Amino acid sequence: MSVTDIVSVFAEGTFEEQVQELVNYIGRGRSDEDRATLIHPFQDALRTSENDKPLAEDVEKQQKVLSMVVVQVKGLGDGSEKEIEGFFNLLYSHLLTVYPTESTQTKEAVSHLLQVISLSSAESSIKYRILSNLFNALPRRSPLRLPVYRTLLDIASTNDELEVLQISRADVEKWMQEWDVTPEEKSQFLKSISDAFSKSGQPETAYLFTLSYVRSLPSSSPEAQAAALEAIAAALRLPIYNFDPLFKLDAVVASKEHELFSLLQVFLNGGLSEYQSWEQSHPDAFERYNLDREQLGRKIRLLTLASLGFDNLGKDLPYTKVAEVLQVDPSQVEKWVIDVIRAGLLSGKLSQTSQTLHITRSTARTFEREQWQLLEQRLVAWKAGLASVLEVVATAQKKNAADSAP
């Protein structure tokens, strides 16, 4: 949402002249009588006598005039997109110059303009542009950036155009650090982004912002507990196989007595048999949390196969062993191996001749002491193998040198 080409078509002239331009723009399309009624109060407000302070130096009078302009903004006006953008850019410029950015008057004016822009029947493209211009015109730490962006988010979500905003987690995290808003406001903003992505049919992106939302909440609060359970359920529903980020959330760990947490533990480091035991012990949980039995069964088999592969890196696994662990017929082994490779959990080579799977890479579902020890063993073996190779090469070099000597 960067802006590098803000357009201002009313940049020339004194304050009085620019206000007149703003008022003339607002009066476009009105009858002569209505336009005269609109303009007359501004003519009186801008008039100065010999004893008055020049308007360029009279901030209080400028504020009064500008507040009159803001009140009269009831739509985007009767102009081209370039003129609309120029009108609002000039208005923003005066607003942020005449009033302190965090003043009550600025907050009220911005609130009024956001409502007018949001309710306008104009094309969403120009709304995005003038709102983006306002967002960028505000200081980085300004709390007013929050309602501006929420308005952008609401418009994009309503019009199913979320991709226009190009929301990135990096930008959002940066804003959370910059904006001078309350922790509660930050949390609600993160939730609104998650909800918007969920509504737009992007559950995986919504899940990532849900994690940020849970992280932003006090772990012991009821909201955090409810959000943590929803995050667990979302992770189980989605084609997600890395559950470590969930276990790093205090609110998730705080729910360790909940049945969903015990299921999450199965998917983190358990196998098919542990899942089947949980399934038998919690027959009503699937409907309660909108979980698909068949989907979860497939998911735990893929994870179980990944763990089997991690324990047998560099080895040939017989089809019969894979079939036994997955509780499937040997004829289905190749299908499951192809699925786990597509999921990015394992790499290997199938041999129909020898009925084996050679494991070349596999993902560790969790990386704790046991996995570190296994990695150490493999590195030691790899180092020993390299040493043997170097020894063979050195011996061959000596032999060649001896054979070539006169």
C-alpha positions in Angstrom: 0.0 0.0 0.0 2.9 2.4 -0.8 2.2 5.7 -2.5 4.7 7.3 -4.7 2.5 9.4 -7.0 0.0 11.3 -4.8 -1.8 13.8 -7.0 -2.6 17.3 -5.9 -4.5 19.5 -8.4 -5.1 22.5 -6.0 -1.6 23.0 -4.8 -1.2 26.7 -5.9 -2.5 29.8 -4.1 -3.0 31.2 -0.6 -5.0 29.5 2.1 -8.1 31.5 1.1 -7.8 30.6 -2.5 -7.3 26.9 -1.8 -10.3 26.9 0.6 -12.4 28.5 -2.2 -11.2 25.8 -4.6 -12.3 23.1 -2.1 -15.7 24.8 -1.6 -16.2 25.2 -5.3 -15.5 21.5 -5.8 -18.0 20.6 -3.1 -20.6 22.8 -4.8 -20.3 21.2 -8.2 -23.5 19.7 -9.5 -25.6 21.8 -7.2 -28.2 24.4 -8.3 -27.1 28.0 -8.4 -29.2 28.7 -5.3 -27.7 25.8 -3.3 -24.2 26.7 -4.4 -24.6 30.3 -3.3 -26.0 29.0 0.1 -22.8 26.8 0.4 -20.3 29.5 -0.6 -21.7 32.5 1.4 -20.7 31.3 4.9 -17.1 30.7 3.7 -16.9 34.2 2.1 -17.9 35.7 5.5 -15.4 33.4 7.4 -12.5 34.2 5.1 -13.2 38.0 5.2 -10.7 40.0 7.2 -10.7 43.7 8.3 -7.7 46.0 8.7 -7.4 45.3 12.4 -7.6 41.5 12.0 -4.6 39.2 12.0 -3.7 38.0 8.5 -5.4 34.7 7.8 -2.0 33.1 7.1 -1.1 33.8 10.7 -4.5 33.2 12.3 -4.4 29.4 13.1 -7.6 29.6 15.1 -9.5 31.1 12.2 -8.0 28.6 9.8 -9.2 25.8 12.1 -12.7 27.2 12.1 -12.8 27.5 8.3 -11.4 24.0 7.8 -13.9 22.5 10.2 -16.6 24.1 8.1 -15.2 22.5 4.9 -15.0 19.0 6.5 -18.7 19.2 7.6 -19.7 19.9 4.0 -17.9 16.8 2.6 -20.8 14.4 2.1 -19.5 12.4 -0.8 -16.5 12.1 -3.2 -17.8 14.9 -5.3 -18.7 15.4 -9.0 -15.2 15.1 -10.5 -12.8 12.8 -12.3 -10.7 10.4 -10.3 -7.8 12.7 -10.5 -9.8 15.6 -9.2 -11.3 13.6 -6.4 -7.8 12.5 -5.4 -6.5 16.1 -5.6 -9.4 17.4 -3.5 -8.9 14.9 -0.7 -5.1 15.3 -0.8 -5.4 19.1 -0.3 -7.9 18.6 2.4 -5.6 16.1 4.2 -2.7 18.5 3.8 -4.6 21.4 5.5 -6.1 19.0 8.1 -2.7 17.7 9.2 -1.1 21.2 9.1 -3.8 23.3 10.9 -4.6 20.8 13.6 -2.2 18.7 15.8 -2.2 15.2 14.4 -3.5 13.7 17.7 -6.0 16.4 18.5 -9.7 15.7 19.0 -10.6 17.8 16.0 -8.3 15.7 13.7 -9.8 12.5 15.1 -13.3 13.7 14.5 -12.5 15.0 11.0 -10.8 11.7 10.0 -13.7 9.7 11.4 -16.2 11.8 9.4 -14.2 11.4 6.2 -13.8 7.7 6.7 -17.5 7.3 7.0 -18.2 9.4 3.9 -15.7 7.5 1.8 -16.8 4.2 3.0 -20.5 4.9 2.3 -19.8 6.5 -1.1 -21.2 4.7 -4.2 -18.1 5.5 -6.1 -15.8 2.9 -7.6 -13.8 1.0 -5.0 -10.5 1.8 -6.9 -10.7 5.5 -6.1 -11.7 4.8 -2.5 -8.6 2.6 -2.1 -6.4 5.4 -3.5 -7.7 8.3 -1.4 -7.6 6.2 1.8 -4.1 4.9 1.0 -3.1 8.6 0.5 -4.5 9.4 3.9 -2.8 6.4 5.5 0.6 7.5 4.1 0.1 11.1 5.0 -0.3 10.3 8.6 2.8 10.0 10.8 4.0 6.4 11.2 3.2 6.3 14.9 -0.2 7.9 14.6 -3.1 5.9 16.1 -5.3 7.2 13.2 -3.6 4.9 10.9 -5.5 2.0 12.5 -9.1 3.2 11.6 -7.9 4.3 8.1 -6.6 0.8 7.4 -9.6 -0.9 8.9 -11.8 1.1 6.6 -9.6 -0.1 3.7 -9.9 -3.7 5.0 -13.7 -3.4 5.3 -14.1 -2.1 1.8 -11.8 -4.7 0.3 -13.4 -7.5 2.2 -17.0 -6.4 1.3 -16.0 -6.2 -2.4 -14.0 -9.5 -2.3 -10.9 -7.6 -3.4 -8.6 -8.4 -0.5 -5.7 -9.0 -2.9 -5.7 -5.2 -3.8 -4.3 -4.4 -0.4 -1.4 -6.9 -0.7 -1.4 -7.4 3.0 1.9 -8.9 4.3 2.6 -10.3 7.8 5.9 -8.3 7.8 4.0 -5.0 7.2 1.4 -5.8 9.8 4.0 -6.7 12.4 5.9 -3.5 11.7 2.7 -1.5 12.1 2.0 -3.2 15.4 5.3 -1.9 16.7 4.8 1.6 15.3 1.2 2.5 16.0 0.6 4.2 19.3 -2.6 2.2 20.1 -3.7 0.0 22.9 -2.9 -3.8 23.1 -6.6 -4.4 22.8 -6.9 -2.4 19.6 -3.9 -4.3 18.1 -5.5 -7.6 19.0 -8.8 -6.7 17.4 -7.0 -5.4 14.3 -5.2 -8.8 13.9 -8.5 -10.6 14.4 -10.2 -8.5 11.7 -7.4 -9.4 9.2 -7.8 -13.1 10.0 -11.5 -12.8 9.6 -11.2 -11.0 6.3 -8.9 -13.7 4.9 -11.2 -16.4 6.2 -14.2 -14.8 4.5 -12.3 -14.5 1.3 -11.6 -18.2 1.2 -8.0 -18.1 2.2 -8.0 -20.2 5.4 -4.2 -20.8 5.5 -3.4 -17.1 5.5 -6.2 -16.5 8.0 -4.6 -19.2 10.2 -1.2 -17.3 10.2 -2.9 -14.1 11.4 -4.8 -16.1 13.9 -1.5 -17.1 15.4 -0.5 -13.5 15.6 -3.8 -12.7 17.2 -3.5 -15.4 19.9 0.1 -14.2 20.6 -1.1 -10.7 21.1 -3.6 -11.6 23.9 -2.9 -12.1 27.6 -2.5 -15.9 27.8 -4.8 -16.3 30.8 -7.7 -14.3 29.3 -10.9 -16.0 28.2 -10.4 -14.5 24.7 -7.0 -16.1 24.5 -8.2 -19.5 25.5 -11.0 -19.4 23.0 -8.7 -18.1 20.3 -6.1 -20.8 21.1 -8.6 -23.6 20.7 -9.8 -22.2 17.4 -6.2 -22.0 16.2 -5.7 -25.6 17.2 -8.8 -26.7 15.4 -7.8 -24.6 12.3 -4.4 -26.2 12.2 -6.0 -29.7 12.3 -8.4 -28.9 9.5 -5.8 -27.4 7.2 -3.1 -29.1 5.2 -0.6 -28.0 7.8 2.0 -30.4 9.2 4.2 -28.1 11.3 2.7 -27.6 14.7 5.7 -26.2 16.5 4.4 -22.5 16.1 1.3 -23.5 18.1 3.3 -24.9 20.9 5.2 -21.7 21.2 2.0 -19.8 22.1 1.4 -19.4 25.9 -2.3 -19.5 25.4 -2.1 -22.9 23.6 0.1 -24.4 26.3 -2.3 -23.0 28.9 -5.0 -25.2 27.3 -3.1 -28.4 28.1 -6.1 -29.9 29.9 -8.4 -29.5 26.9 -9.2 -32.5 24.7 -8.1 -30.6 21.6 -4.7 -30.1 23.1 -4.3 -33.8 23.6 -5.2 -34.4 19.9 -2.6 -31.7 18.9 0.0 -33.6 20.8 -0.8 -36.7 18.8 -0.2 -34.8 15.6 3.0 -33.3 16.9 4.8 -36.5 18.0 2.3 -39.4 18.0 1.4 -42.0 15.5 -1.5 -43.7 13.9 -2.2 -45.9 16.9 -2.3 -42.9 19.3 -4.6 -41.1 17.0 -7.0 -44.1 16.8 -7.0 -44.3 20.6 -7.9 -40.6 20.9 -10.6 -41.1 18.2 -12.2 -43.9 20.2 -12.1 -41.9 23.4 -13.6 -38.7 21.9 -16.3 -39.8 19.4 -18.3 -36.6 19.7 -15.3 -34.2 19.3 -15.2 -34.3 15.5 -18.7 -32.7 15.1 -18.1 -30.4 18.0 -15.0 -28.8 16.5 -15.9 -29.3 12.8 -13.2 -31.9 12.2 -13.2 -34.3 9.4 -12.4 -37.9 10.5 -11.2 -39.0 7.0 -9.1 -35.9 6.6 -7.4 -36.3 10.0 -6.9 -40.0 9.4 -5.0 -39.2 6.1 -3.0 -36.5 7.8 -1.8 -38.6 10.7 -0.8 -41.4 8.3 1.3 -38.9 6.3 3.0 -37.6 9.5 3.5 -41.2 10.7 5.2 -42.0 7.4 7.4 -38.9 7.7 8.5 -40.0 11.1 9.3 -43.5 9.9 11.3 -41.9 7.1 13.2 -39.7 9.5 14.2 -42.7 11.6 15.5 -44.5 8.5 17.2 -41.8 6.5 19.5 -43.3 3.9 18.0 -46.8 4.3 15.7 -49.0 2.2 12.3 -49.5 3.8 10.4 -52.6 2.7 6.9 -52.0 1.5 5.7 -54.5 4.2 7.1 -52.3 6.9 5.5 -49.2 5.6 2.2 -51.0 5.2 2.4 -52.3 8.7 3.0 -48.8 10.2 0.2 -47.2 8.1 -2.2 -50.1 8.6 -2.8 -50.4 4.9 -2.5 -53.1 2.3 1.0 -53.3 0.7 -0.6 -52.5 -2.7 -1.4 -49.1 -1.3 2.1 -48.2 -0.2 3.2 -46.5 -3.4 0.1 -44.2 -3.3 0.9 -43.1 0.3 4.5 -42.5 -0.5 3.5 -40.3 -3.5 1.1 -38.4 -1.3 3.7 -37.8 1.5 6.2 -36.6 -1.2 3.7 -34.2 -2.6 3.1 -32.9 0.9 6.8 -32.0 1.1 7.3 -34.2 4.1 9.6 -36.8 2.5 11.8 -37.5 -0.5 12.8 -40.9 -1.7 12.9 -43.5 -4.5 10.5 -46.3 -4.9 11.6 -49.6 -6.3 8.9 -51.9 -7.5 11.5 -54.6 -8.2 12.7 -54.8 -4.7 9.5 -53.5 -3.1 11.4 -51.0 -1.1 11.5 -47.2 -0.5 14.9 -45.6 -0.2 14.7 -42.5 2.0 16.8 -39.5 1.0 15.1 -36.8 3.1 12.4 -36.6 5.7 10.9 -33.9 7.9 11.2 -34.1 11.7 7.8 -33.3 13.2 9.5 -31.9 16.2 13.2 -31.2 16.9 14.0 -31.9 20.5 16.8 -33.8 22.3 16.2 -37.1 20.6 16.3 -35.5 17.1 19.5 -33.6 18.0 21.2 -36.8 19.1 20.1 -38.6 15.9 21.4 -35.7 13.8 24.7 -35.9 15.7 25.1 -39.6 15.0 24.5 -39.0 11.3 27.0 -36.2 11.1 29.6 -38.3 12.8 28.9 -41.1 10.4 29.1 -38.7 7.5 32.4 -37.3 8.7 33.8 -40.8 9.1 32.6 -41.6 5.5 34.4 -38.5 4.2 37.5 -39.4 6.0 37.5 -42.8 4.4 37.0 -41.2 1.0 39.9 -38.8 1.6 42.1 -41.7 2.7 41.4 -43.6 -0.5 42.1 -40.5 -2.6 45.4 -39.9 -0.8 46.5 -43.5 -1.3 45.7 -43.3 -5.0 47.6 -40.1 -5.4 50.7 -41.6 -3.7 50.5 -44.7 -5.9 50.2 -42.6 -9.0 53.1 -40.5 -8.0 55.2 -43.6 -7.3 54.3 -45.1 -10.7 55.2 -42.0 -12.6 58.6 -41.6 -10.9 61.6 -42.2 -13.2 
